[in-house]
Each structure stands twice: as C-alpha cells, then as structure tokens.
Amino acid sequence: MQWLRFLHVLFIVVWLGTATGELVLEVVLWRTASAARQRAYIDLHRIIDLVLEGPALLLSVITGILLLWRGGYLDDTHKWPSWFEDKLICATCVVVANLVCIGFVLLRAKNADNVPGNTAPLSQPGVQRWHYAVTSTFIGVPFALMALWLVVNKG
C-alpha cells in the first residue's frame, strides 16, 4: 500500500503545482493588454489543463479511491475518524471546483479562438464571461488548504 500512497501524494503534488502555476498565469493574463499574449496565455492554460492538471486530478481521485478501498474504508470495516470525513468533503469540493474550472477554461479558449486577429480576447464579452467564470472557481483554494491542513495536522 506504500507505493499506492506514494503515487497518490505524487499526483496531488503535480495537481497542486499546476493549479498554483495556473493561478499565477491567470493573474498575468488579467494584467496583460497585448492581444497576442492574451491568446498565448489562454491557450497555455488550456494545454496545461488537458496535459497535466486534468490527468493529475483524475489520477489523484483514482488512487485516493483505491487507498480507501485497500484500507477497508469502503466496505465499512473501519470507522472513519471525523477529521478524515472533513478532509474527504474538502477534497471533493476541490475536485468539483477544478473540474468545473477545466470546463470553463476550455469554453473560454474556444471563444478566444473565434476572436478576429488583432483583437484582445478579453475585450470580447463572450471570452470575458468565461474568464470571470474561470476566476470564480478559485473558491476551491480554501478547501484545498483545509484538506492539506487536516492531513498534515490530524493524519
């Protein structure tokens, strides 16, 4: 089970690392006036979601479920500590927020692809709407921090 726990932590580290990088990317995008750079940042976020963050998120969920199963928590042979339930609730909120964010990122990129040549994508209402939607999913960050705090301090 140690190798499974190692993989789970590895995927979480990759996931959190890419999510942190994307937070920085979104701040830079927000402050960028250049149409070409806005397009590049929007496309880069899409690529990161599809190649790194999305797979790391799914593999984190899969290895987490396998850890629960291997630990006997899914067949009710072990009682879950209350902090563990809180951690799973926080982690579920983060996963849902991140999946929604990935959808919003893809929709924003699709709308940005339709913006003509030298026009800044964020100046267009359709792209701007999805950009605000992407930003709104940062509500998952406190849940991620709480899940991490619970594991470090209670686990």
N, C-alpha and C positions, 0 to 999 in steps of 0.2 A: 504494500500500500504506500510505501515511502516514495516510490517512483511516480505514482499517480498524484500524490500530494505535491511533489516537486513540479510535475507538469502543470498542475492547477495553478500553483504560485507563479510559474514562468509565464503562462498565458495571461494571468492577471497583471503581471508587471508589464508585459508588452501592451496589453489593452490600456492600462492606466498611462503608460508612457506616450502612446499615440494620442490618447484623449487629451493629455496635458499639452502635447505639441499642437493639437488642433485648437485648443483654447488660445494659445499664442497666435496661431495662424489667423483665427477669427478677429483678434484684436488688431493685427497688422492689416487684414483685409478692410476692417472698418475704417482705418485711418488712411487708406490708400485712395488717391484720386485718379491715378492712371488706369485707363480702360484696359490696357494690355496686362497690367499687374493684377487687376481685379479678376480678369478672366483666368490668369495663371493660378491665383490663389484658390479660386472657386474650383477649378479643375483638379488642383493638387489635393484639396480636401476630399473630393470625390474619389480620387485614386487611393488615398490613404484609407478611406472607409472600406473600399472594396478589396484592397490587397492586404492590409494589416489589421486595422481595428475590427472590422466585421468578423473575419476569421478568428482573431484572438478572443473576441467576445463569445462567439459560439463555442469555441474550444474550452473556454473558461466555464461556461454553463454545463457542457457535456462532462468535463472532468469533475465539476462540483457535484453533479447528479451521481456520477459513478462513485465518488467518495461517500456520499450519503448512503448509497446502496451497499457499498462494501463495508461501511461502518454499522450496518444494520438499522439505520435510522428510518429507512423507507418501509420496513416491514414491522415497525413498532416494537422491536425487541429492546430498544434503548429509549429511555425518556430523554427528550431534548432539553438541555438547560435553557432557561428563559433568555439568556443573553444570545444564545445561538439562534433562537427563533427571531429575535430582533435583528440579528445580523442577516439572516435569510430574507427578512422583509426589506431591509435596506438594500441588499444586493439585488433583489427582484425589482425594486423601484429604479435602481441604476440601470439594470439591463433593459427594462422597458423604455426608460428615457433615452438610452443610447440607440435602441432600435428605431424609435420614433425619429431621433436626430438623423440617423443614417437615411431614412426615408426623405426627410426634409432636405438634406444635403443633395441627394440625387435629384429631387424636384427642382431645387434652386439651380443646379448645374444644367439641367435640361432646359430651363427657362433662359439661362445665361447663354446657352448655345444658340438660341434663336434671336439674340440681340444683334443688330447690324454692326458691322465693322468697328468704327472708332468710338462707338457709344459705350460709356461706362455701364456695365451691367447693373450696378447698384442704383443707378439713376432711373431704372425702369421699375414700374410698380409691381410687375409680376415677380421679378427677381428679388426686389426689396421685401415683398411679403414673405417669401420663403426664407430670406436671410433673417428676418425677425423671428420666424418660426424656429430656425436653427438655434438662434441665440436663446430662445425661451427654454430649450431643453437643457440648458446649463443648470436648471433646477435640480438635476440629478447629482451635481457635485457634492452638496452637503450629505446626501445619502451615501455616496461613496466614501466620504471621510468618516462618517459614523460607522459604516461597516468595517473599515480599516481600523478605527479606534477600538471597536469591540473585539476584533480578533487579536490585536496587539495587547490589550489590557485585560481581557477576560479569557482568551484562548490559551 
